[in-house]
Amino acid sequence: MKSLQSILKQIDDEYERERDHLMRTLPEASVKDRALAMLKSRYLERRENYVRELSALLGHP
Protein backbone atom coordinates (compact mmCIF):
# COMPACT_ATOMS: atom_id res chain seq x y z
CA MET A 1 0.00 0.00 0.00
CA LYS A 2 2.87 2.40 0.80
CA SER A 3 4.36 1.85 -2.64
CA LEU A 4 1.04 2.76 -4.30
CA GLN A 5 0.84 5.92 -2.22
CA SER A 6 4.42 6.73 -3.15
CA ILE A 7 3.69 6.26 -6.85
CA LEU A 8 0.62 8.48 -6.62
CA LYS A 9 2.65 11.16 -4.85
CA GLN A 10 5.30 10.99 -7.57
CA ILE A 11 2.64 11.29 -10.31
CA ASP A 12 1.06 14.24 -8.49
CA ASP A 13 4.42 15.98 -8.06
CA GLU A 14 5.34 15.49 -11.73
CA TYR A 15 1.96 16.86 -12.79
CA GLU A 16 2.39 19.97 -10.63
CA ARG A 17 5.91 20.61 -11.97
CA GLU A 18 4.83 20.19 -15.59
CA ARG A 19 1.73 22.33 -15.02
CA ASP A 20 3.77 25.11 -13.43
CA HIS A 21 6.28 24.95 -16.28
CA LEU A 22 3.53 25.26 -18.91
CA MET A 23 1.88 28.12 -17.03
CA ARG A 24 5.18 30.03 -16.99
CA THR A 25 6.41 29.28 -20.50
CA LEU A 26 3.41 29.25 -22.82
CA PRO A 27 2.48 32.80 -23.78
CA GLU A 28 -0.69 32.31 -25.81
CA ALA A 29 -3.83 31.56 -23.80
CA SER A 30 -5.44 29.21 -26.31
CA VAL A 31 -2.26 27.14 -26.66
CA LYS A 32 -1.78 27.14 -22.89
CA ASP A 33 -5.37 26.02 -22.28
CA ARG A 34 -5.07 23.17 -24.77
CA ALA A 35 -1.70 22.04 -23.38
CA LEU A 36 -3.00 22.15 -19.80
CA ALA A 37 -6.09 20.14 -20.76
CA MET A 38 -3.94 17.48 -22.43
CA LEU A 39 -1.60 17.38 -19.45
CA LYS A 40 -4.50 16.94 -17.02
CA SER A 41 -6.01 14.18 -19.14
CA ARG A 42 -2.71 12.25 -19.17
CA TYR A 43 -2.31 12.87 -15.44
CA LEU A 44 -5.75 11.45 -14.65
CA GLU A 45 -5.15 8.43 -16.89
CA ARG A 46 -1.83 7.69 -15.18
CA ARG A 47 -3.42 7.86 -11.72
CA GLU A 48 -6.56 5.86 -12.49
CA ASN A 49 -5.25 2.29 -12.09
CA TYR A 50 -3.23 3.13 -8.97
CA VAL A 51 -6.21 4.82 -7.32
CA ARG A 52 -8.45 1.88 -8.17
CA GLU A 53 -5.91 -0.60 -6.78
CA LEU A 54 -5.39 1.44 -3.61
CA SER A 55 -9.15 1.72 -3.11
CA ALA A 56 -9.48 -2.06 -3.43
CA LEU A 57 -6.76 -2.57 -0.82
CA LEU A 58 -8.53 -0.18 1.53
CA GLY A 59 -11.87 -1.91 0.95
CA HIS A 60 -13.55 1.02 -0.78
CA PRO A 61 -15.90 0.27 -3.68
Number of C-alpha atoms within 10 A of each C-alpha: 11 8 10 13 13 11 14 18 13 12 15 16 12 13 17 14 11 15 17 12 11 17 15 10 9 13 10 8 10 10 12 17 14 11 16 17 13 11 16 16 11 12 16 14 11 14 15 12 11 16 15 13 14 18 13 11 11 10 8 9 7
